[in-house]
Amino acid sequence: MTNKKRGMYKNLTSYGDNGFSIFLRKAFIKGLGYTDEMLDKPIVGITNTYSDYNPCHGNVPELIKSVKSGILASGAIPLEFPTITVHESFAHPTSMYLRNLMSIDTEEMLRAQPMDACVLIGGCDKTVPAQLMGAFSTDIPVIQLVTGPMLTGSHRGERVGACTDCRRYWAKYRAEEIDEEEINEVNNQLVPTVGTCGVMGTASTMALITEALGIMLPNGACAPAVSAERKRIAEETGRVAVEIASKDLKPSKFLTIKNFENALTVLSAIGGSTNGIIHLTAIAGRLGFDLNLNDFDLMTKDTPMIVDLKPSGAGYMEDLFRSGGLPRILVELKNYLHLDTQTVTGQTLNELIEKSKYNWKQEIIRKTDNPIFEKGSIAVLTGNLAPGSAIIKQSAASEHLLYHEGIVEVFDNLEDLAERIDSDDLNVTKDSILLLRNIGPIGAPGMPEAGLIPIPKKLAKQGVKDMVRISDGRMSGTASGTIVLHVCPEAAAGGTLNIVESGDTIKLDVKNRSLELMISEEEIELRKKNKIMPPKIKRRGYNKIFHENVLQADKGVDFDFLRPIQ
């Protein structure tokens, strides 16, 4: 007997006659060759995020084939459908600006079409968070599949990979340590295959913490994009998708705040991208969980960083895969995790850890008593310059700059930065602090990854490699340096950042989690009172929606109206 609550009978188009709705639906899909027998089976959707503009997703067509095999072998119908896809390097003004739009697209397509479960295929930085945000809002059974990291290349005998080495070689070029011929030569080697960045950037971070969250197959994060193992993971993902469809295993049925705390602990322990905090905050918010940054700081303050990957270490994602991936990391972190949390496979985290057998020698995943960075790879700062919060990835910073007082040079926006940063007349020394504002969620818009302010050219030529840099924007997970990010409230929202003047002194004290503008509160209030904010610009379409509804970094840069209705 046909189950009229699943498959083709779900989410019927409204014609005022349900019988006609299913009659018409079946008539059209039979144009693809389906029989009535097949159309009585459960349906598993598959998001197709392939695009010629997204080389990180270049293997999606092959993954879809493997997912379909797993679904068909388990007795369900696989139906793929396209959604928006976002690539970090091909999205103007920034990929973060479009993340929420992709989440809306994903959510509405999951709501609109008949499916009992869905396999979400993503990879590049903002695609996985966007998919999870949209999927958790619909609360249907879902499982995440990532495209996987690219392999490494070779430049003049040196192993290289996107995108930490992209930034490292570009810094050498700016400092005139290498010439145009070599920078063009290395450009051909940085991305030798399709797939996501092969270091601990945002894509790798999101893959690992999504697995830690429990919404991905165990050991599903690290297999290279072009490997046979990645295809096997895809096939198994299809099989599990049918299983969760039969159980109606919605995210709300098994994900708790403890799952998110595990993900945050893993984020700290892997030396993950600071972007991961924003994304996890937004994802959790869609299920009604509020992730407090001060709680995150307290929870991870003593968590050792044990993964030796760039930019905080030396290895690449393919090394982590060979070393045992996230399951081996979880074994080492066992004493820091909630082991009773459930995963999409139905197993608890403790059951997965107990099954793990790792006895081969490797150098990428350290023991907790021999970490890469002692504890708290990401620190949360507060102070009069960041009344809400700010963060710093101290594991990728220069130790001698983690306590620093310096005279600030202010850049009002990206245009001002581009115009003056390489000027010989720029009034900076190696002890100066560079501050860039108006690159927050509203100001840019979309929080571009411009927090990695370039070392001024005249200082780069002198051999200066790092300086304290502060902004209300973001930084790529592939980048390193003593860089304070996500300052809240942002300048465009009237934060203290907006009234800092060149020549002021700022004190950074990471140990005490402090970021202070060294002027009186009375002077701060007087400056705010006298500061003239730019006139509001008339906007249309998505740009208008973004500016009027986007939340600050500490709330995940989500739209206020996309969080659950209380």
C-alpha positions as CSV (number, residue, x, y, z in Angstrom):
1,M,0.0,0.0,0.0
2,T,1.4,3.4,-0.9
3,N,2.6,5.5,2.0
4,K,0.9,8.9,1.4
5,K,3.2,10.6,3.9
6,R,6.5,10.0,2.2
7,G,8.2,10.3,-1.2
8,M,6.1,11.8,-4.0
9,Y,3.3,12.6,-1.6
10,K,5.3,15.0,0.4
11,N,5.0,18.8,-0.1
12,L,2.3,18.6,-2.7
13,T,1.8,21.5,-5.0
14,S,-1.4,23.4,-4.1
15,Y,-4.2,23.1,-6.7
16,G,-7.1,22.6,-4.3
17,D,-7.2,18.9,-5.1
18,N,-4.5,16.6,-3.6
19,G,-5.5,13.8,-5.9
20,F,-4.8,15.9,-9.0
21,S,-1.6,17.3,-7.4
22,I,-0.1,13.8,-7.2
23,F,-1.5,12.7,-10.5
24,L,0.1,15.7,-12.2
25,R,3.4,15.3,-10.4
26,K,3.7,11.6,-11.4
27,A,2.8,12.4,-15.0
28,F,5.6,14.9,-15.3
29,I,8.3,12.9,-13.5
30,K,7.4,9.8,-15.6
31,G,8.8,11.9,-18.5
32,L,12.2,11.0,-17.0
33,G,11.4,7.3,-17.3
34,Y,10.3,6.4,-13.8
35,T,7.7,3.6,-13.2
36,D,4.9,3.5,-10.7
37,E,6.9,1.0,-8.7
38,M,9.9,3.3,-8.4
39,L,7.7,6.2,-7.6
40,D,6.3,4.5,-4.5
41,K,9.8,4.4,-2.9
42,P,11.2,7.0,-0.5
43,I,13.0,9.9,-2.1
44,V,16.5,11.2,-1.1
45,G,17.4,14.6,-2.5
46,I,21.0,15.5,-3.4
47,T,22.1,19.1,-3.7
48,N,24.1,19.8,-6.8
49,T,26.4,22.7,-6.1
50,Y,28.6,22.2,-9.2
51,S,29.6,25.3,-11.1
52,D,32.4,26.3,-13.5
53,Y,32.9,29.2,-11.1
54,N,33.6,26.8,-8.2
55,P,36.8,24.6,-8.7
56,C,36.5,23.5,-5.1
57,H,33.4,21.6,-6.3
58,G,34.9,20.3,-9.5
59,N,34.3,16.6,-8.4
60,V,30.6,17.1,-7.5
61,P,29.3,15.3,-10.6
62,E,31.3,12.2,-9.7
63,L,30.3,12.4,-6.1
64,I,26.6,12.5,-7.1
65,K,27.0,9.3,-9.1
66,S,28.4,7.6,-6.0
67,V,25.7,9.0,-3.7
68,K,23.1,7.8,-6.2
69,S,24.6,4.3,-6.1
70,G,24.3,4.1,-2.4
71,I,20.7,5.4,-2.4
72,L,19.5,3.0,-5.2
73,A,21.2,0.0,-3.5
74,S,19.3,0.9,-0.3
75,G,15.9,1.0,-2.0
76,A,15.2,4.7,-2.5
77,I,15.0,7.2,-5.4
78,P,17.9,9.7,-5.7
79,L,16.8,13.1,-7.1
80,E,19.5,15.7,-7.5
81,F,18.6,19.4,-7.7
82,P,20.7,22.6,-8.1
83,T,21.2,25.3,-5.6
84,I,23.3,28.4,-5.4
85,T,27.0,27.7,-5.0
86,V,29.6,30.2,-3.6
87,H,33.3,30.2,-4.2
88,E,35.6,32.3,-2.0
89,S,37.6,33.8,-4.9
90,F,34.7,34.3,-7.3
91,A,32.1,36.0,-5.1
92,H,31.8,39.8,-5.2
93,P,32.0,41.6,-2.8
94,T,32.7,38.6,-0.6
95,S,31.4,35.0,-0.2
96,M,30.1,35.8,3.3
97,Y,27.7,38.3,1.7
98,L,26.1,35.5,-0.2
99,R,26.2,32.8,2.5
100,N,22.8,33.7,3.8
101,L,21.3,33.8,0.3
102,M,22.6,30.3,-0.3
103,S,21.1,29.2,3.0
104,I,17.7,30.6,2.0
105,D,17.9,28.9,-1.4
106,T,18.8,25.6,0.3
107,E,16.0,25.9,2.9
108,E,13.3,26.8,0.4
109,M,14.3,24.0,-2.0
110,L,14.2,21.5,0.8
111,R,10.8,22.8,1.8
112,A,9.4,23.0,-1.8
113,Q,10.3,19.6,-3.2
114,P,9.3,16.1,-2.1
115,M,12.1,14.3,-0.2
116,D,12.4,12.1,2.9
117,A,16.0,13.0,3.5
118,C,18.7,15.0,1.7
119,V,22.4,14.7,1.0
120,L,24.0,18.1,1.2
121,I,27.1,18.4,-1.0
122,G,29.4,21.3,-0.3
123,G,33.0,22.2,0.2
124,C,34.2,25.7,-0.3
125,D,34.2,27.9,2.8
126,K,30.7,29.3,3.0
127,T,28.8,26.4,1.2
128,V,28.8,23.9,4.1
129,P,27.6,26.5,6.7
130,A,25.0,27.8,4.3
131,Q,23.6,24.3,3.7
132,L,23.5,23.4,7.4
133,M,21.8,26.7,8.2
134,G,19.1,26.1,5.6
135,A,18.7,22.4,6.4
136,F,18.5,22.9,10.2
137,S,15.8,25.5,9.6
138,T,13.7,23.0,7.7
139,D,14.6,20.2,10.2
140,I,14.3,17.3,7.8
141,P,16.7,14.4,7.9
142,V,20.0,15.5,6.3
143,I,23.6,14.3,6.1
144,Q,26.6,16.4,4.9
145,L,29.1,15.3,2.3
146,V,32.1,17.5,1.6
147,T,34.0,17.6,-1.7
148,G,37.3,17.0,0.1
149,P,40.7,18.8,0.0
150,M,42.9,19.2,-3.1
151,L,46.3,17.5,-3.3
152,T,49.5,19.5,-2.9
153,G,51.7,20.8,-5.7
154,S,55.5,21.3,-6.0
155,H,57.4,24.5,-6.7
156,R,61.1,24.2,-7.4
157,G,61.2,21.1,-5.1
158,E,59.2,22.7,-2.4
159,R,55.7,21.2,-1.5
160,V,53.1,23.9,-1.8
161,G,49.3,24.2,-1.6
162,A,46.5,26.6,-1.4
163,C,46.1,28.9,0.2
164,T,48.6,29.6,3.0
165,D,51.4,29.3,0.4
166,C,49.4,31.7,-1.8
167,R,49.7,34.3,0.8
168,R,53.3,33.4,1.8
169,Y,54.6,33.7,-1.8
170,W,52.5,36.9,-2.4
171,A,54.1,38.5,0.7
172,K,57.6,37.5,-0.7
173,Y,56.6,39.1,-4.0
174,R,55.5,42.3,-2.3
175,A,58.7,42.4,-0.4
176,E,60.6,42.0,-3.7
177,E,62.2,38.8,-2.5
178,I,61.0,37.0,-5.6
179,D,60.4,38.4,-9.1
180,E,57.4,38.3,-11.4
181,E,58.6,35.2,-13.3
182,E,58.7,33.2,-10.0
183,I,55.3,34.4,-8.7
184,N,53.8,33.4,-12.1
185,E,55.5,30.1,-11.9
186,V,54.3,29.3,-8.4
187,N,50.8,30.4,-9.4
188,N,50.6,27.2,-11.6
189,Q,51.4,24.9,-8.7
190,L,49.3,26.1,-5.8
191,V,46.1,24.4,-6.9
192,P,47.1,21.2,-8.7
193,T,43.7,19.5,-8.5
194,V,40.1,20.3,-7.8
195,G,39.0,20.3,-4.2
196,T,39.1,22.7,-1.2
197,C,42.2,24.3,0.2
198,G,44.7,21.7,1.5
199,V,45.6,23.5,4.7
200,M,43.6,24.3,7.9
201,G,41.6,27.0,6.2
202,T,37.9,27.6,6.6
203,A,36.8,24.7,4.3
204,S,38.9,22.2,6.1
205,T,37.8,23.6,9.5
206,M,34.1,23.3,8.5
207,A,34.6,19.8,7.3
208,L,36.2,18.7,10.5
209,I,33.8,20.4,12.9
210,T,30.8,19.3,10.9
211,E,32.0,15.7,11.4
212,A,32.6,16.5,15.1
213,L,29.1,17.9,15.3
214,G,27.8,14.5,14.2
215,I,26.1,15.4,10.9
216,M,28.6,13.7,8.6
217,L,30.0,10.1,8.3
218,P,32.8,9.3,10.7
219,N,36.1,10.0,8.8
220,G,34.2,11.8,6.1
221,A,36.2,15.1,6.4
222,C,39.7,14.5,5.2
223,A,39.8,12.2,2.2
224,P,41.2,14.0,-0.9
225,A,38.7,15.3,-3.5
226,V,40.3,13.2,-6.3
227,S,40.7,10.0,-4.3
228,A,38.7,6.7,-4.6
229,E,38.1,6.9,-0.9
230,R,36.1,10.2,-1.4
231,K,33.8,8.3,-3.8
232,R,33.4,5.4,-1.3
233,I,32.5,8.0,1.4
234,A,29.9,9.4,-1.0
235,E,28.3,6.0,-1.7
236,E,28.1,5.2,2.1
237,T,26.6,8.7,2.6
238,G,23.8,7.8,0.2
239,R,23.2,4.6,2.1
240,V,23.0,6.3,5.5
241,A,20.7,9.0,3.9
242,V,18.1,6.2,3.2
243,E,18.5,5.0,6.7
244,I,17.8,8.4,8.4
245,A,14.9,8.8,6.0
246,S,13.3,5.6,7.3
247,K,13.9,6.7,10.9
248,D,12.8,10.3,10.2
249,L,16.0,11.3,12.0
250,K,15.7,15.1,12.0
251,P,18.6,17.2,13.3
252,S,16.4,18.4,16.2
253,K,16.0,14.8,17.4
254,F,19.7,14.2,18.2
255,L,21.7,17.4,18.0
256,T,22.0,19.2,21.4
257,I,24.1,22.1,22.7
258,K,26.7,19.4,23.7
259,N,27.2,18.5,20.0
260,F,28.0,22.2,19.3
261,E,30.3,22.3,22.3
262,N,32.2,19.3,20.9
263,A,32.5,21.1,17.6
264,L,33.9,24.2,19.3
265,T,36.4,22.1,21.2
266,V,37.6,20.4,18.0
267,L,37.8,23.9,16.4
268,S,40.2,25.0,19.0
269,A,42.2,21.7,19.1
270,I,42.8,21.7,15.3
271,G,43.9,25.3,15.2
272,G,40.9,26.0,13.0
273,S,39.8,29.0,11.1
274,T,38.3,31.9,13.0
275,N,35.5,31.8,10.5
276,G,34.4,28.6,12.1
277,I,33.2,30.5,15.1
278,I,31.0,32.7,13.0
279,H,29.6,29.8,11.1
280,L,28.9,27.5,14.1
281,T,27.2,30.4,15.8
282,A,24.9,30.9,12.9
283,I,24.3,27.1,12.4
284,A,23.5,26.7,16.1
285,G,21.2,29.7,16.0
286,R,19.0,28.0,13.4
287,L,18.2,25.3,16.0
288,G,17.6,27.8,18.7
289,F,21.0,27.4,20.5
290,D,22.9,30.6,21.4
291,L,26.7,30.1,21.4
292,N,28.2,32.6,23.8
293,L,31.8,33.6,22.8
294,N,32.9,34.1,26.4
295,D,31.7,30.6,27.2
296,F,33.7,29.4,24.2
297,D,36.8,31.1,25.5
298,L,36.4,29.6,29.0
299,M,35.6,26.1,27.5
300,T,38.6,26.0,25.2
301,K,41.1,28.1,27.2
302,D,42.8,24.9,28.4
303,T,42.3,22.9,25.2
304,P,45.6,21.9,23.6
305,M,46.1,22.4,19.9
306,I,47.3,19.0,18.6
307,V,47.1,19.1,14.8
308,D,50.2,20.2,12.9
309,L,48.8,21.8,9.8
310,K,49.4,25.1,8.1
311,P,49.0,28.0,8.8
312,S,49.7,27.2,12.5
313,G,51.8,24.1,11.8
314,A,53.6,22.5,8.9
315,G,51.4,19.8,7.3
316,Y,48.5,19.6,4.8
317,M,45.1,17.9,4.8
318,E,46.3,14.9,2.8
319,D,48.8,14.3,5.7
320,L,45.9,14.5,8.2
321,F,43.9,12.0,6.2
322,R,46.8,9.5,6.2
323,S,47.3,10.1,9.9
324,G,43.8,9.0,10.8
325,G,41.7,12.1,10.3
326,L,39.1,13.3,12.8
327,P,38.5,9.9,14.5
328,R,42.1,9.9,15.6
329,I,41.9,13.5,16.8
330,L,38.8,12.5,18.8
331,V,40.7,9.7,20.5
332,E,43.3,12.1,21.7
333,L,40.6,14.6,22.8
334,K,38.4,12.1,24.6
335,N,38.8,13.8,28.0
336,Y,37.7,17.1,26.6
337,L,34.5,16.0,24.8
338,H,30.9,15.1,25.6
339,L,31.0,11.4,24.8
340,D,27.3,10.8,25.1
341,T,26.3,12.9,22.1
342,Q,24.6,11.1,19.2
343,T,25.6,11.3,15.6
344,V,23.7,10.9,12.3
345,T,24.8,7.3,12.2
346,G,22.8,6.6,15.4
347,Q,26.0,5.9,17.3
348,T,27.3,7.9,20.2
349,L,30.6,9.7,20.0
350,N,32.0,7.3,22.7
351,E,31.0,4.3,20.6
352,L,32.8,5.7,17.5
353,I,35.9,6.4,19.6
354,E,35.9,2.9,21.1
355,K,35.9,1.5,17.6
356,S,38.9,3.5,16.5
357,K,42.2,1.5,16.3
358,Y,45.3,3.7,15.6
359,N,48.7,2.1,16.0
360,W,50.7,3.4,13.1
361,K,53.3,6.0,13.5
362,Q,52.5,9.5,12.3
363,E,53.6,13.1,13.1
364,I,50.5,15.2,12.3
365,I,48.2,14.5,15.3
366,R,50.0,15.0,18.6
367,K,49.3,13.7,22.0
368,T,47.6,16.3,24.3
369,D,50.7,16.4,26.5
370,N,52.9,17.3,23.5
371,P,50.8,19.9,21.6
372,I,51.6,22.2,18.7
373,F,50.3,25.1,20.7
374,E,49.8,24.7,24.5
375,K,46.2,25.8,24.8
376,G,43.4,28.1,23.5
377,S,44.3,28.5,19.8
378,I,41.6,31.1,19.5
379,A,41.1,33.7,22.2
380,V,38.1,36.0,22.7
381,L,38.9,39.6,23.7
382,T,36.9,42.4,25.2
383,G,37.6,46.0,26.2
384,N,36.5,49.5,25.4
385,L,37.6,48.9,21.7
386,A,35.5,45.8,21.5
387,P,32.6,46.1,24.0
388,G,30.9,43.2,22.4
389,S,33.9,41.0,21.5
390,A,36.8,40.4,19.2
391,I,38.9,37.4,18.5
392,I,42.5,36.5,17.7
393,K,44.0,33.2,16.5
394,Q,46.9,33.3,18.8
395,S,48.3,30.0,17.6
396,A,49.0,31.7,14.3
397,A,50.3,34.9,15.8
398,S,53.8,36.1,16.8
399,E,54.4,35.4,20.5
400,H,56.2,38.7,21.1
401,L,53.2,40.6,19.9
402,L,50.6,39.0,22.1
403,Y,51.2,41.8,24.5
404,H,51.8,45.0,22.7
405,E,51.1,48.7,23.0
406,G,51.5,50.7,19.8
407,I,50.6,53.9,18.0
408,V,47.8,53.2,15.6
409,E,47.5,54.1,11.9
410,V,43.8,54.1,10.8
411,F,42.5,53.1,7.4
412,D,38.9,54.1,7.0
413,N,37.9,51.5,4.4
414,L,39.4,49.2,1.8
415,E,39.8,52.0,-0.7
416,D,41.8,54.0,1.8
417,L,43.9,51.0,2.5
418,A,44.7,50.3,-1.1
419,E,45.6,53.9,-1.8
420,R,48.0,54.4,1.1
421,I,49.4,51.0,2.3
422,D,52.4,51.1,-0.1
423,S,53.2,54.8,0.2
424,D,56.7,55.6,1.4
425,D,55.1,58.5,3.3
426,L,52.9,56.2,5.5
427,N,53.7,57.1,9.1
428,V,54.4,53.6,10.5
429,T,57.2,51.6,12.1
430,K,57.4,47.9,12.9
431,D,55.9,48.7,16.3
432,S,52.8,50.5,14.9
433,I,49.4,49.0,15.0
434,L,47.4,49.0,11.7
435,L,43.6,49.4,12.1
436,L,41.1,48.9,9.2
437,R,37.5,49.7,9.8
438,N,34.2,49.6,7.9
439,I,34.8,46.1,6.7
440,G,32.2,44.5,9.0
441,P,28.9,42.8,8.2
442,I,27.2,46.1,7.4
443,G,30.2,48.3,6.5
444,A,31.7,46.3,3.6
445,P,29.1,44.7,3.3
446,G,29.6,41.0,4.1
447,M,32.7,41.1,6.2
448,P,35.4,40.5,3.6
449,E,38.5,38.5,4.5
450,A,40.6,41.7,4.5
451,G,41.6,41.5,8.1
452,L,45.0,40.3,6.9
453,I,46.2,43.8,6.3
454,P,49.3,43.7,4.2
455,I,52.6,44.7,5.8
456,P,53.3,48.2,4.4
457,K,55.7,47.8,1.5
458,K,58.4,50.0,3.0
459,L,58.4,47.8,6.1
460,A,58.2,44.5,4.2
461,K,61.4,45.6,2.3
462,Q,63.1,46.0,5.7
463,G,62.2,42.4,6.6
464,V,59.2,43.0,8.8
465,K,57.0,39.9,8.7
466,D,54.3,40.7,11.3
467,M,52.5,43.5,13.0
468,V,49.5,43.9,15.2
469,R,46.5,44.4,12.9
470,I,42.9,45.1,14.0
471,S,39.6,45.2,12.1
472,D,35.9,44.5,12.2
473,G,36.4,42.1,9.2
474,R,37.4,38.5,8.9
475,M,40.6,36.7,8.0
476,S,41.0,33.6,5.9
477,G,41.7,30.4,7.8
478,T,44.7,30.0,5.6
479,A,46.3,33.2,6.8
480,S,48.5,33.9,9.8
481,G,49.7,36.8,11.8
482,T,48.9,38.8,15.0
483,I,45.5,39.9,13.8
484,V,42.5,40.9,15.8
485,L,39.2,40.3,14.0
486,H,35.4,40.5,14.3
487,V,35.5,43.6,16.5
488,C,32.0,44.1,17.8
489,P,30.1,46.4,17.4
490,E,31.6,47.2,14.0
491,A,32.4,50.7,12.9
492,A,29.4,51.0,10.6
493,A,27.2,50.2,13.6
494,G,28.7,52.9,15.7
495,G,31.2,50.9,17.6
496,T,34.3,52.3,19.3
497,L,36.3,51.3,16.3
498,N,34.6,54.1,14.4
499,I,36.2,56.9,16.6
500,V,39.8,55.7,16.7
501,E,42.2,58.3,15.3
502,S,45.7,57.9,13.8
503,G,48.1,58.6,16.6
504,D,46.0,57.0,19.3
505,T,47.5,54.2,21.4
506,I,46.0,50.7,21.6
507,K,47.0,48.0,24.1
508,L,46.6,44.4,23.2
509,D,46.9,41.9,26.1
510,V,45.9,38.4,24.9
511,K,46.8,36.7,28.2
512,N,44.2,38.9,30.0
513,R,41.8,38.8,27.0
514,S,41.9,42.6,26.7
515,L,41.8,45.1,23.8
516,E,41.9,48.7,24.9
517,L,41.9,52.1,23.3
518,M,44.1,54.2,25.7
519,I,41.8,57.2,26.1
520,S,39.3,58.0,28.7
521,E,35.6,56.9,28.6
522,E,34.6,60.6,28.5
523,E,36.8,61.2,25.4
524,I,35.3,58.1,23.7
525,E,31.7,59.3,24.4
526,L,32.6,62.8,23.2
527,R,34.1,61.5,20.0
528,K,31.1,59.3,19.4
529,K,28.8,62.3,19.9
530,N,30.7,64.4,17.4
531,K,31.2,61.6,14.8
532,I,29.1,62.2,11.7
533,M,27.8,58.9,10.3
534,P,27.5,58.7,6.5
535,P,24.0,59.1,5.1
536,K,22.0,56.0,4.5
537,I,22.1,54.8,0.9
538,K,18.9,53.8,-0.9
539,R,19.1,50.1,-1.7
540,R,17.2,47.4,-3.5
541,G,16.9,43.6,-3.6
542,Y,19.1,41.3,-1.7
543,N,21.5,44.2,-0.9
544,K,18.6,46.0,1.0
545,I,17.7,42.8,2.8
546,F,21.3,42.3,3.9
547,H,21.9,45.8,5.2
548,E,18.6,45.9,7.1
549,N,18.7,42.5,8.7
550,V,22.2,41.3,9.2
551,L,23.4,40.5,12.7
552,Q,26.9,41.3,14.1
553,A,29.8,38.8,14.1
554,D,29.1,37.5,17.6
555,K,25.6,36.4,16.4
556,G,27.0,34.6,13.4
557,V,26.3,37.3,10.7
558,D,22.9,35.6,10.1
559,F,19.7,37.5,9.3
560,D,17.6,38.2,12.3
561,F,14.5,36.9,10.6
562,L,16.0,33.5,9.8
563,R,16.5,32.5,13.5
564,P,13.6,30.5,15.0
565,I,10.5,32.4,15.9
566,Q,10.2,32.5,19.7
